[in-house]
Amino acid sequence: MLRTEMTLVEAAIRDQVNRDLDCSEASYRLMAMRAEVTELIGRWKAAGGGDHLPSVRERLSRSHGDRPVAKTKLEKGKSGPSRPNARV
């Protein structure tokens, strides 16, 4: 849940910067969230956690590969990737 909140706050900051608005409040919230994540990781490690924590790039590439592929329906009579157009 914290990750989702962080993503929303980051988006709000980008929006405020793009509109030339003051983003200091949202920035303070984001820094507090990052400090909380750092503290949680420290507690996890102190409790014996030693697994590799994936980077953002690793997580995104892994989650991208796990996404289901959208299936498209072909209309009758239309050629598709598996049915080449044999009409000459």
Order of alpha helices (4+ residues) and beta strands (2+ residues): alpha-alpha-alpha
